[in-house]
């Protein structure tokens, strides 16, 4: 698989097969991902990779808090800009509606939508969850570095025939993550990433996800 194929076939997978992931494959992917770029070679990313009982323990801890709704959240940063609007808000609502339409869950089915939202905290039944954190001293450029590393990891996973879903939603339950996993106190927990093999028959893995046209986001000058 070349890079273009990996980019084209990567998507945020939300239904995984009940199939374990070889830890040696994960080690190979994460070792290669260390070549990801970072400003001044700081490499600010840190991660914990869970499966089996440790992952199940975290899921149980979050499930106990989930019925509290937003009152149970402990996210340490804003997930979206506080004054978001325009095309950015349209893109958020658009992908959400496309997802629920693929699942056949109408807007008025609040219980159905809540069940689907709860699946975030099982990582959509993926066998592996990677939890990403970084030292509190890191600034915005280093958070961008983490994004470049995460994208590198996701493309290398595709090369190995694996799939993923980056999940900022796990940060909603930062307290539970810290209770179950040893993350240094002077680090910020950033996100999770579900890892496994996609279910090719699941509708949630097959709906079209729109992208802005090149002319909407890039301007060429001097050519």
N, C-alpha and C positions, 0 to 999 in steps of 0.2 A: 504494500500500500504506500503510495507516495503522499507527500504532504497535502496536495490538492484534494486527493481522495479522502484523507483523514478529516480535513476541514469540511468537505461537503457531506460526509456521513456522520459527523458528530452532531448530536442534539442532546438536549436535556431529557434523559430517559426517565420515565415515571412509572415503569412496570418492568420488573426484573424476573428472570428465571430463577428457580430454586436450584442453583448450581454454584458450588464453591469456587473461589478464586485461588489459584496457586500463589502462595506467598512469594515464591521465587520470581514470578512474573511481576508482582508488585515491586519487589526490590529492584528488578531490572529497570522498570519504568521510572521509579523515583531516583535511581542512580543516574540515569540518562537525563532526567529533568534538571539535575543540578547544573546543566549547561545553560539553563535559562538566564537571560540577561538581568542585571540589577545595577542600579546606580552605584558607582564606585566599588562594585563587586561586594556590596554589603550582604546580599543573600539573606534578607530578613525573614524568610518563611521558616516556620516550624510546624510540625504535624504529628499527630498520634493516629495510628491506623488500628481500627477496631473490627473484630468479628466475634462470633460465638458468644460466650457468656458475658464478657465486658460490654458488648454492643447491646445485648438483651437487657442488661442491668440499666443502661442509660435509657433505653426505650421505656422501661417500666417507670423510671423516675419521672420522665416527661409525661407519660400517660397519667400519672397521679396528679399532675398540675394542670393538664390540658382542660379539664372541665371548668376551671376558674376563668377561662378566656384571657383577655388582655391583662387582667389582674394578676395572672400567674407569670407574666413575662418579666424578664430581667435583662433585656438587650441593652448594652452599654453605649449604643450609638444609634443615630437615625438610619433606618433602612433605606428611606427615600428622602430626597430633598423636601424640606418642610413646605415650600411654596411651589411644588411641581404643578405644571399645567401644560397646555398646548399639545404639541405632537408627542411629548414624552408621556403625558398622562394617557393619551389615546393609545400609545403602544402598550402600556401596562394593561389597560382594560381590554384591548383587542386580543392579546395573547391569552388572557384569562377566559374571555368568552369563547375563544376558539377551543381551548382545552375542555371546558365544560360541555360545549356542543359536541365534541368528539365522544365524550362519555355519555351523552344523552341526558345530562342533568340540567334542567331548565332553571332560570333565575329564581323562580318561586319555590323550588325544592331546596329550601335552606338546609334541611337535615342532610340531604345528599351531598350538597356542597361542603358542609362541615366534615362529613366522613372523608371526602376526598382530601380536604385540607389536612385532616389528621394523619393521612398517609405520609405527609412530609416527615413526620417524626417516627416513622418506621423506615425512613429513606426508601419508601416505595418497595419495601421487601428486598432491597439489595443485600447481599451477604456481607458487604464491607462498607464501613463508614470511615472516612478520613476527616479528622478535626484539625483545623488550621488556626494557628495563633502566631502572634508577633510581639516583640517587646514594646512596652508602652512608649518608649522614647522615639519610636519610629514616626516619621512625618508622612504627609500625603504621597510624596514620590516613592517611598518604600512600600506603601499600600498598592501603588501601581505595579511595583516590582512583584508583589505577591500575585497580582492578577496575571502577569506574564508567566510566572511559574505555574499557576493553575492551568492556564491554557496549554502550556507545554505538556503538563501531565495528562490532560484530557486527550490531546492529539496522540501522544505515545500510547495511551490506553487503547485508542482506536487501532493503532498499528498492531496491537496484540490481540485484536478481536474483542476487546472489552468496551464497555460503555460507562457513562457517568452522568451525574446530575449535580452541579454545584448548588449548594443549599445554604443561602444566607439565613433561611428560616431557623436553623439550629441555634443561631445567636439569640433568638427569642427566649431561650431557656439556658442562658449562660450559667446561672447558678447551679442548675442540675448537671450541666456538663462539668463544671468544676468539682461538684460533689463526687462524680463518678470517675473522673479522669484527672490525673496529676498535670495541671497546667500551672506554670509559675505565676505567683501572685503579681509579679511585675510585667506580665504579658496580657494583652487583650485577645480574647477569643474572637475570631473573625467569622468563620463559616465551617460548614461541613461539606463533604462531597460523597455522594452515594456512588459505589463502584460495583459493577457486576456485568452480567450478560443480559442484554435487552430481550424482552419478550416481543418477538417480531409480529405476533398476532394481536397485540394489545392496541386498541384504537388510540389510546393516549400517546402511543409512540409513533403514530402515523399521521397526525393532523399537520397541516401546513402552518409553518411559523413565518410570518411575513418579515421582510427586511427592507429597510429604506433603500432607495435607488442610490447609485454612486453620486449622481448629480445633486442629491439632497444633502450629502454629507461632505463632499470633496469638491474643491475648486482648484482648477489648474491655471497657472499663470506663467507666461514667458515661454510657452511651447509653440 
